[in-house]
Amino acid sequence: MARSYSVYDVFTDRKLAGNPLAVIFDGDDLSDEAMQAITREINLSETVFVQPATNPAYAAKLRIFTPGRELPFAGHPTVGTAVALAEWTHGATTRDLVTVLEENVGPVRCAVRLREGEASFAEFDLPRKSQQAVMPLDKLGIADALSLKISEIGFENHTPAIWSAGVPFLLIPVHDVGAAQRVEFDPQLWEKIVPFVDGALASAYVYCRGGVNHVAKFHARMFASGMGIVEDPATGSAAAALSGAIHYFDRLTDGHHPILIEQGVEMGRPSFIHLHIDVDGGTISNARIGGQAVRLASGTLDL
């Protein structure tokens, strides 16, 4: 059977940057084992299989796989697939759309902006607010696993902590961009010192203030050996987790807080993730992740 697919570069407005994503549009009769095997064959950080939604009010159901395992939720697959489905349906037209995608984490509300001659943009409401999982952490072990000095771990009052908005990450603040760029990740050491959360090894998300691009408020890198990903050029689910840490450590005031996060710079695939945090009464009332996406390729899988 011929199955249509497209490859999108996500969190970028130009091809061969950002985070590549494969979208399989005809994924409704594939077994879990087949989807995992196809994902390993394609060998991108994530592949999405589009299936009919169980709720007729939703646009589609998404199954999201990394080369290592299935995820309940992920940011760049949500942004990329929202754009892909909108362009698949409406073509290169100018319009604004609101849709709901069904993921294993639950329904995800997305807004899509199509502009003729420009890279499309999609933004989604976090299906879950970021929550901290309080666990003992080995700060020296974390530094060793990143090949950094312990004095380079942390900035201001930011300290390593595990946060999740559907996928758990150990968020590791480092002193500055220079420290982030010097990271050499050791997956063997990481597996020895980092706890499992919800049955999965917490992935490493390194971040600091500022960025190579002057408009970025944070610079980030993400390593996920447990997912079969050496390094990820853009991680929306980690940015979603970071929203909780930013609010907690920076004590955000009531109001709207737009935050631009750069990632993938060290990989030669610069990505820009738009994080918006709304605070009301001292708590996060809403948070959104957004970014652009551009189609690189389309074709069929003969399966």
C-alpha positions as CSV (number, residue, x, y, z in Angstrom):
1,M,0.0,0.0,0.0
2,A,1.3,3.5,-0.9
3,R,1.2,5.8,2.1
4,S,1.7,9.6,1.6
5,Y,4.2,11.4,3.7
6,S,5.9,14.8,4.0
7,V,9.1,15.9,5.7
8,Y,8.9,19.3,7.4
9,D,11.6,21.4,9.0
10,V,10.0,22.8,12.2
11,F,10.8,25.9,14.4
12,T,12.4,27.6,11.4
13,D,11.4,29.6,8.4
14,R,14.0,28.1,6.1
15,K,14.7,24.6,4.8
16,L,17.6,22.5,6.2
17,A,17.4,24.2,9.6
18,G,15.2,23.6,12.6
19,N,14.1,20.1,13.6
20,P,13.1,17.7,10.7
21,L,9.8,15.8,11.1
22,A,8.3,13.0,9.1
23,V,4.5,13.1,8.8
24,I,2.8,9.8,7.6
25,F,-0.7,10.8,6.5
26,D,-2.1,7.3,6.2
27,G,-1.3,5.7,9.5
28,D,-4.6,4.3,10.6
29,D,-4.1,0.6,10.0
30,L,-0.4,0.2,11.2
31,S,0.5,-1.8,14.2
32,D,2.6,-0.3,17.0
33,E,5.5,-2.5,15.9
34,A,5.2,-1.3,12.3
35,M,5.1,2.4,13.4
36,Q,8.2,1.9,15.5
37,A,10.0,0.1,12.7
38,I,9.2,2.8,10.2
39,T,10.4,5.5,12.6
40,R,13.7,3.7,13.0
41,E,14.0,3.4,9.2
42,I,13.3,7.1,8.7
43,N,15.7,7.9,11.6
44,L,14.6,11.4,12.4
45,S,14.1,12.5,16.0
46,E,10.4,12.1,15.6
47,T,7.8,10.6,13.1
48,V,4.1,11.3,13.3
49,F,1.4,8.8,12.1
50,V,-1.9,10.6,11.4
51,Q,-5.0,8.5,12.2
52,P,-8.7,9.3,12.4
53,A,-9.7,11.0,15.6
54,T,-11.8,9.1,18.1
55,N,-13.8,12.3,18.7
56,P,-15.4,13.6,15.5
57,A,-14.9,17.2,16.7
58,Y,-11.1,16.7,16.5
59,A,-9.2,17.0,13.2
60,A,-7.0,13.9,13.6
61,K,-5.3,11.6,16.1
62,L,-1.5,11.7,16.2
63,R,0.8,8.8,17.2
64,I,4.3,10.2,17.9
65,F,7.4,8.0,17.8
66,T,11.1,8.6,18.4
67,P,13.6,5.9,17.2
68,G,13.5,4.6,20.8
69,R,9.8,4.7,21.9
70,E,6.4,6.3,21.5
71,L,5.7,9.7,23.2
72,P,2.4,10.8,24.7
73,F,3.1,14.4,23.5
74,A,5.8,16.4,21.8
75,G,6.1,20.0,20.6
76,H,7.8,19.9,17.2
77,P,5.5,17.1,15.9
78,T,2.4,19.0,17.1
79,V,3.5,22.3,15.3
80,G,4.8,20.5,12.2
81,T,1.7,18.2,11.9
82,A,-0.7,21.1,12.4
83,V,1.0,23.0,9.6
84,A,1.2,19.9,7.4
85,L,-2.5,19.0,7.8
86,A,-3.5,22.7,7.1
87,E,-1.4,22.9,4.0
88,W,-2.6,19.4,2.9
89,T,-6.2,20.6,3.1
90,H,-6.0,24.2,2.0
91,G,-2.8,24.5,-0.1
92,A,-0.8,27.7,-0.4
93,T,-3.6,30.0,0.6
94,T,-3.7,32.8,3.2
95,R,-6.0,32.0,6.1
96,D,-6.2,31.5,9.9
97,L,-7.4,28.2,11.4
98,V,-8.1,26.7,14.8
99,T,-8.0,22.9,15.1
100,V,-7.8,20.2,17.8
101,L,-5.4,17.3,17.5
102,E,-5.8,14.2,19.6
103,E,-2.6,12.9,21.2
104,N,-2.0,10.3,23.9
105,V,-1.6,13.1,26.4
106,G,-5.1,14.4,25.5
107,P,-6.7,16.9,23.1
108,V,-4.3,19.7,22.0
109,R,-5.8,22.9,20.7
110,C,-3.8,24.5,17.8
111,A,-4.0,27.8,15.9
112,V,-2.5,27.8,12.4
113,R,-1.5,30.8,10.3
114,L,-1.1,30.2,6.6
115,R,0.4,33.0,4.5
116,E,1.0,32.6,0.7
117,G,4.7,32.9,0.0
118,E,5.7,32.6,3.7
119,A,6.5,29.9,6.1
120,S,3.4,28.7,7.9
121,F,3.1,29.2,11.7
122,A,1.3,27.0,14.3
123,E,0.9,27.5,18.0
124,F,-0.7,25.2,20.6
125,D,-2.0,25.4,24.2
126,L,0.0,23.2,26.5
127,P,-2.2,20.1,27.2
128,R,-0.8,20.0,30.7
129,K,0.8,22.7,32.9
130,S,4.4,22.1,33.7
131,Q,4.9,20.4,37.1
132,Q,8.0,19.8,39.1
133,A,8.9,16.2,40.2
134,V,10.9,16.7,43.4
135,M,13.7,14.1,43.5
136,P,17.2,14.0,44.9
137,L,19.7,14.9,42.2
138,D,23.5,14.4,42.0
139,K,24.8,17.8,41.0
140,L,28.4,16.7,40.7
141,G,27.3,13.7,38.6
142,I,25.3,15.9,36.4
143,A,28.3,18.1,35.8
144,D,30.5,15.1,35.0
145,A,27.9,13.8,32.5
146,L,28.0,17.1,30.7
147,S,31.8,17.5,30.9
148,L,31.4,20.7,32.8
149,K,32.8,22.1,36.1
150,I,30.3,22.0,39.0
151,S,30.7,25.7,39.3
152,E,29.2,26.1,35.8
153,I,25.9,24.4,36.9
154,G,23.3,26.9,37.8
155,F,22.8,30.6,37.4
156,E,21.2,33.2,39.7
157,N,18.7,31.1,41.7
158,H,18.1,28.5,38.9
159,T,19.2,25.0,40.0
160,P,18.8,21.6,38.3
161,A,15.3,20.1,38.7
162,I,12.9,17.7,37.0
163,W,9.9,19.3,35.3
164,S,7.3,17.8,33.0
165,A,4.3,19.0,30.9
166,G,3.7,15.5,29.6
167,V,7.3,14.4,29.0
168,P,9.8,14.6,31.9
169,F,13.1,16.5,31.5
170,L,15.9,17.2,33.9
171,L,16.3,20.9,33.3
172,I,20.0,22.0,33.9
173,P,20.7,25.7,34.1
174,V,24.3,26.5,33.1
175,H,26.3,29.7,33.7
176,D,26.3,31.1,30.2
177,V,26.2,30.3,26.4
178,G,29.9,29.5,26.5
179,A,29.2,26.7,29.1
180,A,26.3,25.4,27.0
181,Q,28.5,25.2,23.9
182,R,31.2,23.3,25.8
183,V,28.8,20.5,26.8
184,E,30.0,17.0,25.8
185,F,27.2,14.7,26.8
186,D,28.2,11.2,28.2
187,P,25.1,8.9,27.9
188,Q,26.7,6.2,30.0
189,L,27.3,8.5,32.9
190,W,23.9,10.1,32.5
191,E,22.1,6.7,32.8
192,K,24.0,6.0,36.1
193,I,23.0,9.3,37.9
194,V,19.6,10.3,36.6
195,P,16.4,9.0,37.9
196,F,13.5,7.4,36.0
197,V,10.3,9.4,35.9
198,D,7.0,7.8,34.9
199,G,8.9,4.8,33.8
200,A,11.3,6.7,31.5
201,L,14.8,8.0,31.9
202,A,14.6,11.8,32.2
203,S,16.3,13.5,29.3
204,A,18.8,16.3,29.6
205,Y,17.8,19.9,28.8
206,V,20.6,22.4,29.2
207,Y,19.6,26.1,29.2
208,C,21.0,29.5,30.0
209,R,20.0,33.1,29.6
210,G,20.7,35.0,26.4
211,G,21.6,33.5,23.1
212,V,23.8,33.6,20.0
213,N,20.9,35.5,18.4
214,H,20.3,38.8,20.3
215,V,16.5,38.4,20.3
216,A,16.6,35.0,22.2
217,K,15.9,35.1,25.9
218,F,17.2,31.6,26.5
219,H,19.7,29.3,24.7
220,A,19.1,25.5,25.0
221,R,20.4,22.1,24.1
222,M,18.6,18.7,24.6
223,F,20.1,15.2,24.8
224,A,17.8,12.1,25.0
225,S,19.7,8.8,24.7
226,G,16.7,7.0,26.2
227,M,14.7,8.1,23.1
228,G,17.4,7.1,20.7
229,I,18.3,10.8,20.1
230,V,21.9,11.9,20.4
231,E,21.0,15.6,20.4
232,D,17.8,17.3,19.3
233,P,17.8,20.6,17.4
234,A,14.4,21.8,18.8
235,T,12.3,20.3,21.6
236,G,8.9,21.9,22.2
237,S,8.0,19.5,25.0
238,A,11.1,20.6,26.8
239,A,10.2,24.2,26.3
240,A,6.8,23.4,27.7
241,A,8.5,21.9,30.8
242,L,10.8,24.9,31.0
243,S,7.7,27.2,31.4
244,G,7.2,25.9,34.9
245,A,10.9,26.4,35.9
246,I,10.9,30.0,34.5
247,H,7.8,30.9,36.5
248,Y,9.1,29.2,39.6
249,F,12.7,30.6,39.6
250,D,12.0,34.0,38.0
251,R,8.8,34.6,40.0
252,L,7.0,35.9,37.0
253,T,4.5,38.7,37.7
254,D,0.9,38.6,36.6
255,G,0.5,39.3,32.9
256,H,1.7,38.0,29.5
257,H,5.3,36.9,29.1
258,P,6.6,36.2,25.5
259,I,9.9,34.2,25.5
260,L,12.0,33.2,22.5
261,I,14.2,30.1,23.0
262,E,17.0,29.2,20.5
263,Q,18.2,25.6,20.2
264,G,20.1,23.6,17.6
265,V,22.8,26.3,17.1
266,E,25.7,23.9,18.0
267,M,24.3,21.4,15.5
268,G,24.1,23.9,12.6
269,R,20.3,23.7,12.6
270,P,19.2,26.9,14.4
271,S,15.7,26.7,15.7
272,F,13.4,29.3,17.4
273,I,10.7,28.3,19.8
274,H,8.1,30.8,20.8
275,L,6.9,30.3,24.4
276,H,4.1,32.4,25.8
277,I,3.3,32.3,29.5
278,D,0.2,34.0,31.0
279,V,0.3,34.5,34.8
280,D,-2.8,35.3,36.8
281,G,-3.0,35.4,40.6
282,G,0.6,34.3,40.9
283,T,0.1,31.0,38.9
284,I,0.3,30.1,35.2
285,S,-3.2,30.4,33.7
286,N,-2.1,29.4,30.2
287,A,1.0,28.7,28.2
288,R,1.6,28.2,24.5
289,I,4.3,26.9,22.2
290,G,4.6,28.0,18.6
291,G,6.9,28.2,15.7
292,Q,7.2,28.1,11.9
293,A,7.5,25.1,9.6
294,V,8.5,24.6,6.0
295,R,7.9,21.5,3.8
296,L,11.2,20.0,2.5
297,A,9.9,16.8,0.7
298,S,6.8,14.7,-0.1
299,G,6.4,11.2,-1.4
300,T,5.0,7.8,-0.7
301,L,6.1,4.8,1.4
302,D,5.4,1.5,-0.3
303,L,4.2,-0.5,2.7
